[in-house]
Amino acid sequence: MPTALTLVFALVIAAMLIFSIFVRVELTEVNDKNLELSSELTSLNEENRRLRIEYEFAQNLDELEENAKNRLGMQSSLQRREQMIDTEPEDKAVVIDNG
């Protein structure tokens, strides 16, 4: 009986070792994929930054200014002038002491 029990324990231990090897292989594959995606993310962020810079330089500033004036009703900071705004007189409170 003790040899049979030892044999069962040996088989269980061997199965656990084989399972741990497979788990380690899968973990290594996931880690490699993670590194690949991290590298891809870095390159995409760099490309995004470069494209944003290109987009900013591609815009025609005169056209933007014209759209801001015509469509949005904006004014240049050089064209500002002071305007007086009439406001209602301030409210006053009257305290009545009935005492």
C-alpha positions in Angstrom: 0.0 0.0 0.0 2.7 2.6 0.8 4.3 2.1 -2.7 1.0 2.7 -4.4 0.5 5.9 -2.4 4.0 7.0 -3.3 3.3 6.3 -6.9 0.1 8.4 -6.8 1.9 11.3 -5.1 4.6 11.1 -7.7 2.1 11.2 -10.6 0.3 14.1 -9.0 3.5 16.0 -8.6 4.5 15.3 -12.2 1.1 16.5 -13.4 1.5 19.7 -11.3 5.0 20.3 -12.7 3.7 19.9 -16.3 0.8 22.2 -15.6 3.1 24.8 -14.2 5.3 24.6 -17.3 2.3 25.2 -19.5 1.1 28.1 -17.4 4.6 29.7 -17.5 4.7 29.3 -21.3 1.3 31.0 -21.6 2.5 33.8 -19.3 5.5 34.3 -21.4 3.4 34.6 -24.5 1.1 37.2 -22.9 4.1 39.2 -21.7 5.6 39.2 -25.2 2.3 40.4 -26.6 2.1 43.1 -23.9 5.6 44.4 -24.9 4.7 44.4 -28.6 1.5 46.4 -27.9 3.4 48.8 -25.6 5.9 49.4 -28.4 3.0 49.9 -30.9 1.3 52.4 -28.5 4.5 54.4 -28.2 4.9 54.6 -32.0 1.2 55.5 -32.5 1.5 58.3 -29.8 4.5 59.7 -31.6 2.8 59.6 -34.9 -0.3 61.3 -33.4 1.9 64.1 -32.0 3.6 64.5 -35.4 0.3 64.6 -37.2 -1.1 67.2 -34.8 1.9 69.4 -35.5 1.4 69.0 -39.2 -2.3 69.8 -38.9 -1.6 73.0 -37.0 0.9 74.1 -39.7 -1.5 73.2 -42.5 -4.2 75.5 -41.2 -4.5 78.8 -43.0 -4.6 81.5 -40.3 -6.2 84.1 -42.5 -9.0 81.7 -43.3 -9.4 80.9 -39.6 -9.6 84.6 -38.8 -12.1 85.2 -41.5 -14.3 82.4 -40.2 -14.1 83.7 -36.7 -15.2 87.1 -37.8 -18.0 86.1 -40.2 -19.5 82.9 -38.7 -18.8 83.4 -35.0 -19.0 87.2 -34.7 -15.6 87.5 -33.0 -13.4 90.5 -33.2 -9.6 90.9 -33.2 -8.1 92.1 -30.0 -6.8 95.1 -31.9 -10.4 96.1 -32.9 -11.8 96.2 -29.4 -13.3 99.3 -28.1 -14.8 100.3 -24.8 -18.5 100.1 -24.6 -20.7 101.5 -21.8 -23.3 99.2 -20.5 -26.3 100.7 -18.7 -27.3 98.7 -15.7 -30.3 99.0 -13.4 -29.8 101.0 -10.2 -28.8 98.9 -7.3 -31.5 97.5 -5.1 -31.8 99.1 -1.6 -33.1 97.5 1.5 -35.1 99.4 4.1 -35.0 98.1 7.7 -38.1 98.9 9.7 -37.9 98.6 13.4 -41.3 98.1 15.0 -40.0 97.9 18.4 
